[in-house]
Amino acid sequence: MKQNVPVSTIMTKNVVKLNLSDDLTKAEDLFKKHQIRHIPVVYSNNIVGMLSYSDLLRISFVDSIDDEEVIDATVYNMFTLEQVMVKKLVMITPETTIKDAAEILASKEFHALPVCEGDLLVGIITTTDLIKYLIDQY
């Protein structure tokens, strides 16, 4: 297996993002449209948070939901994006090695890392990206 490969080689560069002023209905639409589970939240292109699909399910008071079922919009109107998103982020740089990113994700309770240059979001890497990379090695 290759050593010291930077995450920039496998990260998603064309990131689906939410603006801090967006609402949770838009977030749900993006999750479903792009079939993703994590969306960085930006303010003036600087990362300020991360929202996961699990965060939406948590506030919907539903333990399980069919992907085609739409959560009642009134629940989303009770919260702002800023109230639901995770604000204390672990961020990595494009030069961070894939191994280091994997170690972070393996030791934490989240499944995506924003890749940043300073506060500027330049990509995202998820556990799915890491699994695909591992599969490609065999």
C-alpha positions in Angstrom: 0.0 0.0 0.0 1.2 3.5 -0.8 2.6 5.5 2.0 2.1 9.2 2.8 -0.6 9.8 0.1 -2.3 13.1 0.7 -6.1 13.3 1.1 -6.2 15.8 -1.8 -5.8 12.8 -4.2 -9.1 11.2 -3.1 -11.2 14.0 -1.5 -14.3 15.4 -3.1 -13.4 18.8 -4.5 -16.7 19.9 -5.9 -18.4 20.0 -2.5 -22.2 20.4 -2.0 -22.4 23.1 0.7 -25.0 24.9 2.6 -24.9 28.6 3.4 -25.5 29.5 7.1 -28.6 31.3 6.1 -30.2 28.2 4.4 -33.0 26.3 6.1 -33.3 22.6 7.0 -35.7 21.9 4.2 -33.0 22.9 1.7 -30.6 20.7 3.5 -32.9 17.7 3.2 -33.4 18.4 -0.5 -29.6 18.5 -1.0 -29.1 15.2 0.9 -31.6 13.4 -1.2 -30.8 15.0 -4.5 -27.1 14.2 -4.3 -27.4 11.0 -2.2 -24.9 12.2 0.4 -24.8 12.1 4.2 -22.7 15.1 5.1 -22.8 18.8 4.1 -20.4 21.5 5.2 -21.9 24.8 6.2 -20.2 28.0 5.0 -20.4 31.7 5.6 -18.6 33.8 3.0 -16.9 30.5 1.8 -15.4 29.9 5.2 -16.5 26.8 7.0 -18.5 27.3 10.1 -20.2 23.9 10.6 -21.1 20.5 9.3 -24.5 19.0 9.0 -25.1 15.2 8.7 -28.3 13.5 7.6 -28.3 11.9 11.0 -28.6 15.4 12.6 -31.8 15.9 10.6 -33.2 12.6 11.7 -32.3 13.3 15.3 -34.4 16.5 15.3 -37.3 14.9 13.5 -38.0 12.6 16.5 -38.1 9.6 14.1 -36.0 6.6 14.7 -36.2 5.2 11.2 -37.5 6.8 8.0 -37.9 5.6 4.5 -35.6 7.6 2.2 -38.6 8.5 0.0 -40.6 9.8 3.0 -40.4 13.5 3.6 -40.0 14.7 7.2 -42.8 17.1 8.1 -41.5 20.6 7.3 -43.0 22.0 10.5 -40.3 20.2 12.4 -37.7 21.9 10.3 -39.3 25.3 11.0 -38.7 24.8 14.7 -34.9 24.9 14.2 -32.3 26.9 12.3 -29.4 25.3 10.5 -27.0 26.9 13.1 -28.9 25.2 15.9 -28.6 21.8 14.4 -25.1 21.8 12.7 -22.0 20.7 14.5 -19.8 23.7 15.2 -16.7 22.2 16.8 -15.1 20.8 13.8 -12.0 18.7 13.3 -10.5 19.9 10.0 -7.6 18.6 8.0 -5.5 20.1 5.2 -5.1 18.8 1.6 -1.6 17.7 2.6 -2.9 15.5 5.5 -2.2 11.9 4.7 -5.0 9.4 4.0 -3.7 7.3 6.9 -3.9 10.3 9.3 -7.5 11.1 8.1 -8.4 7.4 8.5 -7.1 7.4 12.1 -9.1 10.5 12.9 -12.3 9.0 11.6 -11.7 5.7 13.2 -11.3 7.3 16.6 -14.2 9.8 16.5 -18.0 9.5 16.3 -18.3 11.3 12.9 -17.8 10.1 9.3 -16.6 13.1 7.4 -13.8 15.6 7.6 -13.8 19.0 6.0 -10.5 19.7 4.1 -9.5 23.3 4.5 -6.8 25.8 3.8 -7.2 28.0 6.8 -11.0 28.5 7.2 -11.5 28.1 3.4 -13.3 24.9 2.5 -11.5 23.1 -0.4 -12.9 19.6 -0.1 -14.4 16.9 2.0 -13.3 13.3 2.8 -15.7 10.7 4.2 -15.4 7.1 5.4 -16.9 6.1 2.1 -14.0 7.8 0.2 -11.5 5.9 2.4 -13.2 2.5 1.8 -13.2 3.1 -2.0 -9.5 4.0 -1.7 -8.8 0.8 0.2 -10.8 -1.3 -2.4 -8.7 0.3 -5.2 -5.5 -0.9 -3.5 -6.5 -4.6 -4.0 
